[in-house]
Amino acid sequence: MDIRRVVDNINPESLARDALEFVKVNSETGRDSEGSVFFADLLRRKGFDVTLDETVNAQSNVYSLVRGLGAHGSGKAPSLVFNGHVDTIPVGTCISPKLDGDWVMGRGAEDMKGGLVSIVHAASALCKAGVRLIGDMWITGVVDHESPGGTKNGPKRMIQRLQQGEIQANAIVIAEGPCAIWRASLGSTIYTITIASDRGPIHTLKVPYKDNPARWLGRLLVEFEKLQEDFTSSAPHPLCGPEDLNVGMVTGGDYFNRLPTPITVTGKWRWKPGKTFEDLREQLQALCSRFAKQSGLNFTVSFASTREPHETPEGHPVVKALKTAGKMVAGSTPDVIGMALTGDANFYANEAGVPTVYYGPAHQTAHSNDERVSVSQLVHCAEVYAATAMIFCGVAE
């Protein structure tokens, strides 16, 4: 397998220009249609057919099939999907788009327009080098990813296509994260616990302190501390680290001598592969039921943005392909990592049942006002993506 004749067709200057032009396109979540238009046009300019799959509010996912020589959809040849999101968080006061030496700068450069452009240049290099894959290769860009503005309509629509077999996938590689094989993530959910008194917000002289929701808020937070101590003392996941429970918002009360009801506590709970959301939900509901019985107050809990953990096995062909590709391109095998962060891999792996990993150019400046990505890292990713496709999908001699 001659990766050099493919790599020779990846032009750093062209890749940098395309990445910069993509960054110049404002595609904030909820108003990301122009990002899809640019990505689709880039694929067409490189000679690929494009399908636009409208989700909501005239926003569309972008799909392109690089058809392999095997019988399409037969399952006889492995199919690999490369994926990323075209939307960004709000531009805000982020540095203006520009090229500065080896850097593409501006909102979305690292997260994750640069990675998407690397995928396109990888596929183009394969075609220019005359490489014919046996299995299919898909290039996909989804909308409506970023939280809290996005509601994941783009990833959800792609999951439908995967479930229906309209997009064939034996594995997915997301162009995000560091130059390492990120194969496992913790699960996560946003929980909100509400503590309320049937007495309503009356004068505190009318209510003993033992019946004050604020007192029971304190008891709840102490219980959270005990749980966190249990997590810290138990064995962490070897890649993702320990389970974690934290509080981000506490609200309640409107006057110094009125009963603070309701009080709400909102935070995030992250858990390791091997545990499920149902396990966590039962644990938190049991805690609320116990405190409700002890206090006579109403304890209710709700959840949002729930994602189960994901872990693609070390021995899966896509992990092996990325390892081999990284060594072919850079001379050393990429690190295999996990992260506490959750992303679209949690959806694709659990809801679509497709093993998913990340391999991106960097994970340092995403969401910052100094967002940037190295052109040399983008070129590296394009080379690794091309080699991974050749190894995973197979190449016709």
C-alpha positions as CSV (number, residue, x, y, z in Angstrom):
1,M,0.0,0.0,0.0
2,D,1.7,3.2,-1.2
3,I,0.5,6.0,1.0
4,R,3.1,8.4,-0.4
5,R,1.5,8.8,-3.8
6,V,-1.7,9.7,-1.9
7,V,0.0,12.1,0.5
8,D,1.7,13.9,-2.5
9,N,-1.7,14.9,-3.6
10,I,-2.5,16.8,-0.4
11,N,-1.6,20.4,-0.9
12,P,-1.1,22.3,2.4
13,E,-1.7,25.8,0.8
14,S,-4.9,24.7,-0.8
15,L,-6.1,23.0,2.4
16,A,-5.3,26.1,4.4
17,R,-7.2,28.3,2.0
18,D,-10.3,26.1,2.1
19,A,-10.2,25.9,5.9
20,L,-9.9,29.7,6.2
21,E,-12.8,30.3,3.7
22,F,-14.9,27.9,5.7
23,V,-14.1,29.7,9.0
24,K,-15.1,33.0,7.3
25,V,-18.7,31.6,6.9
26,N,-20.8,32.4,9.9
27,S,-22.6,29.2,10.8
28,E,-23.6,29.7,14.4
29,T,-25.9,26.9,15.8
30,G,-29.5,27.6,14.8
31,R,-28.3,29.7,11.8
32,D,-25.9,27.1,10.3
33,S,-27.4,26.7,6.8
34,E,-24.5,28.7,5.2
35,G,-22.1,26.3,6.7
36,S,-23.8,23.4,5.0
37,V,-23.9,25.3,1.7
38,F,-20.1,26.0,1.9
39,F,-19.3,22.4,2.8
40,A,-21.5,21.0,0.0
41,D,-19.9,23.4,-2.5
42,L,-16.4,22.4,-1.4
43,L,-17.3,18.7,-2.0
44,R,-18.7,19.5,-5.4
45,R,-15.6,21.5,-6.4
46,K,-13.5,18.5,-5.5
47,G,-15.6,16.3,-7.8
48,F,-18.0,14.6,-5.3
49,D,-21.7,14.2,-5.5
50,V,-23.7,15.7,-2.6
51,T,-27.0,15.0,-0.9
52,L,-28.6,17.7,1.3
53,D,-30.8,16.2,4.0
54,E,-33.0,18.9,5.4
55,T,-33.7,18.7,9.2
56,V,-35.5,21.7,10.6
57,N,-35.6,25.5,9.9
58,A,-34.1,25.0,6.4
59,Q,-30.9,23.5,7.9
60,S,-29.5,20.5,6.1
61,N,-27.0,17.8,6.8
62,V,-24.5,17.1,4.0
63,Y,-23.7,13.6,2.8
64,S,-21.3,12.5,0.1
65,L,-20.7,8.8,-0.9
66,V,-17.3,7.8,-2.3
67,R,-18.6,4.5,-3.7
68,G,-16.2,1.5,-3.4
69,L,-15.8,-1.3,-5.9
70,G,-17.6,-3.8,-3.6
71,A,-21.4,-4.4,-4.0
72,H,-22.8,-1.2,-2.4
73,G,-24.9,-2.0,0.6
74,S,-24.2,-5.7,0.4
75,G,-22.1,-5.8,3.6
76,K,-19.4,-7.7,1.8
77,A,-17.0,-4.8,2.1
78,P,-16.6,-2.6,5.1
79,S,-18.0,0.9,4.9
80,L,-16.4,3.9,6.8
81,V,-18.1,7.2,7.6
82,F,-16.1,10.3,8.3
83,N,-18.1,12.9,10.2
84,G,-18.2,16.4,11.7
85,H,-20.5,19.3,12.5
86,V,-20.7,22.4,10.4
87,D,-22.1,24.7,13.1
88,T,-20.2,26.7,15.7
89,I,-20.8,28.3,19.1
90,P,-21.6,32.1,18.8
91,V,-18.7,34.0,17.2
92,G,-18.8,36.6,20.0
93,T,-15.4,38.3,20.5
94,C,-13.4,35.5,18.9
95,I,-10.4,36.5,16.9
96,S,-11.2,37.4,13.3
97,P,-10.6,34.8,10.6
98,K,-7.1,35.0,9.1
99,L,-4.0,32.9,8.2
100,D,-1.1,33.7,10.5
101,G,1.9,31.6,9.6
102,D,1.0,27.9,10.3
103,W,-2.3,28.9,11.9
104,V,-5.9,29.2,10.6
105,M,-7.6,31.4,13.1
106,G,-11.2,32.2,13.9
107,R,-14.4,30.7,15.2
108,G,-14.8,27.1,14.1
109,A,-11.1,26.7,13.0
110,E,-10.5,23.9,15.5
111,D,-14.1,23.0,16.3
112,M,-14.4,21.7,13.7
113,K,-14.3,23.1,10.3
114,G,-10.6,22.4,9.9
115,G,-11.2,18.7,10.4
116,L,-14.0,18.6,7.9
117,V,-11.9,20.2,5.3
118,S,-9.1,17.7,6.0
119,I,-11.6,14.9,5.3
120,V,-12.5,16.4,1.9
121,H,-8.8,16.8,1.0
122,A,-8.1,13.2,2.1
123,A,-10.9,11.9,-0.2
124,S,-9.7,14.1,-3.1
125,A,-6.1,12.9,-2.7
126,L,-7.3,9.3,-2.9
127,C,-9.1,10.0,-6.1
128,K,-6.2,12.0,-7.6
129,A,-3.9,9.1,-6.8
130,G,-6.2,6.7,-8.6
131,V,-6.9,4.7,-5.4
132,R,-10.0,2.6,-5.7
133,L,-11.5,1.6,-2.3
134,I,-13.3,-1.7,-2.1
135,G,-15.7,-0.6,0.7
136,D,-17.7,2.6,0.6
137,M,-16.4,5.8,2.2
138,W,-18.9,8.5,3.4
139,I,-18.2,12.1,4.1
140,T,-20.9,13.6,6.4
141,G,-21.4,17.0,7.9
142,V,-24.2,17.6,10.4
143,V,-26.0,20.7,11.7
144,D,-27.4,21.7,15.1
145,H,-24.7,20.2,17.2
146,E,-23.5,22.8,19.6
147,S,-25.2,23.1,23.1
148,P,-27.2,24.7,24.5
149,G,-28.5,26.3,21.3
150,G,-28.6,23.1,19.3
151,T,-31.0,20.3,19.9
152,K,-29.0,17.7,18.0
153,N,-31.4,17.5,15.0
154,G,-28.5,17.0,12.7
155,P,-26.9,14.0,14.5
156,K,-30.4,12.6,15.1
157,R,-31.3,12.8,11.4
158,M,-28.1,11.0,10.5
159,I,-28.8,8.3,13.1
160,Q,-32.2,7.8,11.3
161,R,-30.3,7.3,8.0
162,L,-27.9,4.9,9.6
163,Q,-30.8,2.9,11.2
164,Q,-32.6,2.7,7.9
165,G,-29.6,1.6,6.1
166,E,-29.5,4.6,3.8
167,I,-26.0,5.3,5.1
168,Q,-24.0,2.1,5.4
169,A,-21.5,2.2,8.2
170,N,-19.3,-0.3,9.9
171,A,-17.5,2.5,11.8
172,I,-17.5,6.2,12.1
173,V,-14.5,8.6,12.6
174,I,-15.3,12.0,13.9
175,A,-12.7,14.7,13.0
176,E,-12.6,16.2,16.5
177,G,-10.2,16.1,19.4
178,P,-6.4,15.7,19.6
179,C,-4.2,13.7,17.2
180,A,-5.0,10.6,19.2
181,I,-7.5,7.8,18.9
182,W,-10.2,8.9,21.3
183,R,-12.3,5.7,21.7
184,A,-14.2,6.1,24.9
185,S,-16.2,8.8,26.7
186,L,-18.2,9.1,29.9
187,G,-21.9,9.3,29.8
188,S,-23.5,12.5,31.1
189,T,-26.8,14.1,32.0
190,I,-28.0,17.5,33.3
191,Y,-30.1,17.0,36.4
192,T,-32.4,19.4,38.1
193,I,-33.7,18.7,41.6
194,T,-36.5,20.9,42.9
195,I,-37.2,21.2,46.7
196,A,-40.6,22.7,47.5
197,S,-42.8,23.3,50.5
198,D,-46.6,23.0,50.3
199,R,-46.7,26.1,52.7
200,G,-45.6,28.4,49.9
201,P,-43.4,31.5,50.3
202,I,-44.7,32.6,53.7
203,H,-43.0,34.5,56.5
204,T,-40.1,32.4,57.9
205,L,-41.4,33.0,61.5
206,K,-44.3,30.7,60.6
207,V,-42.0,27.8,59.7
208,P,-39.5,26.0,61.9
209,Y,-36.0,25.9,60.5
210,K,-36.1,22.1,60.3
211,D,-38.8,22.5,57.7
212,N,-37.0,25.1,55.6
213,P,-36.1,23.9,52.1
214,A,-32.7,25.7,52.5
215,R,-31.9,23.3,55.4
216,W,-32.6,20.3,53.2
217,L,-30.7,21.8,50.3
218,G,-27.7,21.6,52.7
219,R,-28.4,18.0,53.5
220,L,-28.6,17.2,49.8
221,L,-25.3,18.9,49.0
222,V,-23.6,16.9,51.8
223,E,-25.0,13.7,50.3
224,F,-23.6,14.8,46.9
225,E,-20.2,15.2,48.6
226,K,-20.4,11.7,50.0
227,L,-21.2,10.4,46.5
228,Q,-18.3,12.3,45.0
229,E,-16.0,10.8,47.7
230,D,-17.2,7.3,46.7
231,F,-16.4,8.1,43.0
232,T,-13.0,9.3,43.9
233,S,-12.1,6.3,46.0
234,S,-13.3,3.7,43.4
235,A,-11.2,2.6,40.4
236,P,-11.4,5.1,37.5
237,H,-12.1,4.1,34.0
238,P,-8.6,3.4,32.5
239,L,-9.2,5.9,29.7
240,C,-12.0,8.3,30.8
241,G,-11.2,8.7,34.5
242,P,-13.6,8.6,37.5
243,E,-17.3,9.2,37.7
244,D,-18.2,12.8,38.6
245,L,-21.1,14.6,40.2
246,N,-21.1,18.4,40.3
247,V,-23.4,21.4,40.9
248,G,-23.5,24.3,38.6
249,M,-26.6,26.3,39.6
250,V,-28.5,26.8,42.9
251,T,-31.5,29.1,42.8
252,G,-34.2,29.9,45.4
253,G,-35.7,32.6,47.6
254,D,-36.9,36.1,46.8
255,Y,-36.8,37.9,50.1
256,F,-34.8,37.6,53.3
257,N,-37.6,36.6,55.6
258,R,-39.8,34.6,53.2
259,L,-39.6,30.8,52.9
260,P,-37.4,29.9,50.0
261,T,-39.6,27.7,48.0
262,P,-39.0,26.3,45.5
263,I,-35.2,25.8,45.5
264,T,-33.6,24.2,42.5
265,V,-30.2,22.6,42.1
266,T,-28.8,21.9,38.6
267,G,-25.6,20.2,37.7
268,K,-24.0,17.5,35.6
269,W,-23.4,13.9,36.4
270,R,-20.9,11.9,34.4
271,W,-20.6,8.2,34.6
272,K,-18.3,5.4,33.4
273,P,-18.9,2.8,30.7
274,G,-20.6,-0.2,32.3
275,K,-23.1,2.0,34.1
276,T,-26.3,3.2,32.4
277,F,-28.5,6.3,32.7
278,E,-31.2,4.1,34.2
279,D,-28.8,3.1,37.0
280,L,-28.1,6.8,37.7
281,R,-31.8,7.8,37.5
282,E,-32.9,5.2,40.0
283,Q,-30.0,6.3,42.4
284,L,-31.0,9.9,42.3
285,Q,-34.7,9.3,42.5
286,A,-34.2,7.0,45.5
287,L,-32.2,9.8,47.2
288,C,-35.0,12.3,46.5
289,S,-37.6,9.9,47.8
290,R,-35.6,9.4,51.0
291,F,-35.2,13.1,51.7
292,A,-38.9,13.8,50.8
293,K,-39.9,11.2,53.4
294,Q,-37.6,12.6,56.1
295,S,-38.4,16.3,55.5
296,G,-42.1,16.3,54.5
297,L,-41.1,18.4,51.5
298,N,-41.5,17.7,47.8
299,F,-38.4,16.5,46.1
300,T,-38.6,16.1,42.3
301,V,-35.9,15.4,39.8
302,S,-35.7,15.9,36.0
303,F,-33.1,15.2,33.4
304,A,-31.9,16.8,30.1
305,S,-29.3,16.2,27.5
306,T,-28.7,12.6,28.5
307,R,-26.0,10.6,26.7
308,E,-24.9,7.1,27.6
309,P,-21.2,6.3,27.7
310,H,-19.5,4.9,24.7
311,E,-16.4,2.7,24.3
312,T,-15.1,1.2,21.1
313,P,-13.0,-1.8,21.8
314,E,-9.2,-1.6,21.4
315,G,-9.3,-4.5,19.0
316,H,-12.0,-3.0,16.7
317,P,-10.9,-2.7,13.0
318,V,-11.3,1.1,13.0
319,V,-8.9,1.5,16.0
320,K,-6.4,-0.9,14.3
321,A,-6.7,1.0,11.0
322,L,-6.1,4.4,12.7
323,K,-3.1,3.0,14.6
324,T,-1.6,1.6,11.4
325,A,-2.4,4.8,9.5
326,G,-0.8,7.0,12.1
327,K,2.4,5.0,12.1
328,M,2.5,5.0,8.3
329,V,2.1,8.8,8.2
330,A,4.0,10.0,11.2
331,G,6.3,7.0,12.0
332,S,4.8,6.3,15.4
333,T,1.5,4.8,16.6
334,P,-1.0,7.4,17.9
335,D,-2.0,7.3,21.5
336,V,-5.3,5.7,22.5
337,I,-7.2,7.9,24.9
338,G,-10.6,8.4,26.5
339,M,-12.1,11.7,27.7
340,A,-14.8,12.7,30.2
341,L,-16.3,14.9,27.5
342,T,-19.4,13.6,25.7
343,G,-20.0,14.2,22.0
344,D,-21.8,12.8,19.0
345,A,-20.0,9.5,19.3
346,N,-22.2,8.8,22.4
347,F,-25.2,9.1,20.1
348,Y,-23.8,7.2,17.1
349,A,-22.5,4.3,19.2
350,N,-25.6,3.8,21.4
351,E,-28.5,4.9,19.2
352,A,-27.2,3.8,15.8
353,G,-25.1,0.9,17.1
354,V,-22.1,2.0,15.0
355,P,-18.6,1.8,16.6
356,T,-17.3,5.4,16.7
357,V,-14.0,7.0,17.5
358,Y,-12.5,10.5,17.2
359,Y,-9.3,11.6,15.6
360,G,-8.8,15.4,15.1
361,P,-6.2,18.0,14.7
362,A,-6.3,19.5,18.2
363,H,-8.2,20.0,21.4
364,Q,-6.8,23.2,22.9
365,T,-8.6,26.3,21.7
366,A,-12.2,25.2,20.9
367,H,-14.8,27.6,22.2
368,S,-12.1,30.1,23.2
369,N,-11.7,33.6,21.9
370,D,-8.4,32.6,20.5
371,E,-9.6,29.6,18.5
372,R,-7.1,28.4,15.9
373,V,-5.8,25.3,14.3
374,S,-2.4,24.4,12.9
375,V,-2.2,23.8,9.1
376,S,0.4,21.2,9.6
377,Q,-1.9,19.3,11.9
378,L,-4.7,19.6,9.4
379,V,-2.4,18.1,6.7
380,H,-1.4,15.3,9.2
381,C,-5.1,14.5,9.7
382,A,-5.9,14.5,6.0
383,E,-3.0,12.0,5.5
384,V,-4.2,9.8,8.4
385,Y,-7.8,9.9,7.2
386,A,-6.7,8.8,3.7
387,A,-4.6,6.0,5.0
388,T,-7.3,4.9,7.4
389,A,-9.8,4.7,4.6
390,M,-7.4,2.6,2.5
391,I,-6.7,0.2,5.4
392,F,-10.3,-0.1,6.7
393,C,-12.2,-0.2,3.4
394,G,-9.5,-2.1,1.4
395,V,-7.8,-1.1,-1.8
396,A,-8.2,-2.8,-5.2
397,E,-4.8,-3.7,-6.6
